[in-house]
Amino acid sequence: MSTPRHHTVEDHEVWLGVQEASDMLGVSPATLRRWSAAGKVRAFTTPGGHRRYAETTIRQLLGRAAGTDSSGSAWGESVDRSAWLLHEQLAPVCGGLSWIQRTTPDERQILGLAGRSMVHGLLGYVDGRSDPESEAAIRPAIEAAALHGRIAARHHGDLGETLETFHRIRGAVVDDLAARACLAGLDTPRATRLMARANDGVDRLIVALVDAHAAAPRPVARSS
């Protein structure tokens, strides 16, 4: 059952409980709580310790997620919005890589942008109406995966650890798409094709990452 809406006397703002706000965003309550703890979504905590979210804040997030693409995907919402939400859920997974801590602030910013490009390109690949459209969507994602491989090699990143993270991303992407396909009421054959397409797309990103990691020049240690 959704939490009842709460109104303030001063500004007539509508305050939402965790469940209602997460339902609006299309994410789990746990994800919304994590975003709040990280400062990504402002929340008001009641004296009883319950989080409340301003409806205007949630609607602003929805507008940001929607971007300029209002077209529906195969699972019923825009690729831009799905990519934004999924990237927010996956970011902590990638941030846990040990070699990330050795990168510069500029490199971390680049990796963040590349991560968004990979998620957006992968979903565009899954949702493509034709092979040329799918290929055009995934091309930037493949380049972004290769960039991850080169930066990981530059900082002596362990390839096994990076691949393990990509496989965790695969699981998260497939689970997310399966849930959205279910909510959209897709039949089993169509949902299965989406899952297979997602797996194929992640495989291509992994190949690009591995090839770039192997081909990247390693920093030469200076002799004392």
N, C-alpha and C positions, 0 to 999 in steps of 0.2 A: 504494500500500500504506500502511495506517495505521501511524503510529509506535507501537511497543510502549508499554504503560503502565509507569510507573516508580513504585515505592513507596519511601517514606522509612522508616527504621528507627524514628525518634523518634515520629511521630504516625500512622504508617500511612496518610498522605495518598496519594491516587492522583494522579500527575502525568501530564499529557497533552502530546503534541507539538502543534505548530501545526496540522497536518493533521487530527488526531483531534478537537481542540477545535473547530476551525472546522466540521468535519462535524457535530458535535453541535449547534452553534448554527445551522447552515444558512446560513453565510456563507462567503465566500472566505477563504483564508489571508491574502491582502493586506489585506482588511478587518479581520481580527482583529489583524494586526500594527499597523495604523493605530490601532485602539482602544487597544492596549497602549501605543503611543507617546504617545497623548493622555491616558493615565492612567485610561481608562474600564474596563479589564480588567487586573487585577494579574497579572503574570507573573514567573517566576523565570528568570534567565538563567544557564545552566551555564557553567563555566569555558571551554568550547569555543565559547561565544557562541550557543547554541541556547536558544530560549524554551521554558519548560515552564509549563503552566497547571494549577492545582489543580482536580480534578474537582468539588469542592464549590463552587468559584467559578463554574464553568460552569453547574452545575445551579441555582445561585441566579439567574444571569442568565436561564436558561430559565424559571424560576418567575416572575421579574419581567416577562418578556416575555409570558407567558401571561395575566397579569392575572386577572380573574375569569371570563373567557370561555373555556371549554374546548371549545366547539363547533367542529367542523371547517368550513372554508370550501370553496368549489368546488375549490380547489387542494390540499386535504387538511390544512390546519392552521388554527388560529384566526386571525381577522382581527386580534385584539389582538397576537398574537405577530408576525405578518407586518408589521404597521404599525410595531411597535417596531424590528424589525430593519431595515426599509426606511428609517425616519427616521434611524437611526444612520448609514446609508450616505449619505443625502442631505444631512445637516447641513453637512458641509464645503463642499458646492456652494453652498448659500445663504449661508454665512458669508463667501464670497469677494466678495459684492456690495460695491462701493465705498461706497455710502451707509450700509451697516450700521455702518461705523466712526464715523459721525456721530450714531448713536442713543445714548440714555442707557442705563445698565444696566437700568433698569426696562423700557424698550422692548425691549431685546434678550431679556429674560426673556419678555415677552409674545409676541414674535415666535417664540421657541422653542416655546412652548405652542401658538401658532397653527399652526406647522409640523406639530406632532404631530397637531393636529386635522385639518389638510388631508389628511395621509397616511392617517389612520384613516378619515376620511369618504370619501375616494376609494376605498379598498379595500372599505369597506362598500357603497358605491354599485355597485362591480363585482360584489360577491357577493350583492346583494339578491335575495331569492326572488320579489319582486313589485315593481311600480313604486312603490307607496307606501312600501315598506321601503327601496328604493334612494333615494327622494327624502328620506326622513327621515334617512338616513345622510349624504347629501352636503350637506344644508342647513348644518350647522355649518362644513363645509369651505369652502363658498362665502362664508360670513361671515368666516372666517379669511383667505381670499384677498383679500377687500375690505379687511380690516384691513392687510394687507401693502401694498396699494396706497395707502391713506391715509398710512401711516407713511413710505413711500417718497417720496410727494409732499411731506410735511412737511419732509423733509430734502433736498429737491431731487434726489431719486434719478432717474437716467436711466431712462425707461420702456423704452427699447430694451434696455438691459443687463438689466433685471429680466425682461423677456419672454424674452430669450435663456436666462436661468437656468431659467425655467419650462419652456422647450422641452427643456433638458438633463434636467430632472426627468422630463419626459414620457418621454424615451428610456430613462431608468434604470428608471422604473416598468414600462414595457412589457417591457423586457428581463428584469426581475426576475420579473414574472408569467409570461412565456413559459418561463423556466427552471423555475419552480415547477410550472407546468402540465405540463411535460415530465416532471418527477420524479413527479408525481401520476398520470401515465399517461392524461391527458385526450386524447380523440380530437381530430383537427384541427378539425372544425367547432366544437366546444365551446371549444377554446382560442382560436380566431379570434374568437368572440363575446366572450370575456373581454378580448381585446386591443382590440377595437372599443369596448367599454364603457369601458375605461380611457382611451382617447383622447378619447372623448366627455366623460368626467368632467373631464379636464384642460382641455379646451376651455372648459368651463363655469367652471372656476376662473380661467382666463385672462381671460375676459370680465368676471367680477366684479372682478378686479384692475384691469383697464384702466378700467372704468367708475368705480371708486372713486378711482383716481389722477386721472382727468380732472375729477371733481367736487370733489375735495378743495381747500379754500382754501389758497393759498400764503402762507407767511409774508411779511409786508411788510417790506422793508428800511428801516431807519431812516435818515433823512437826516442828514448831518453838520452 
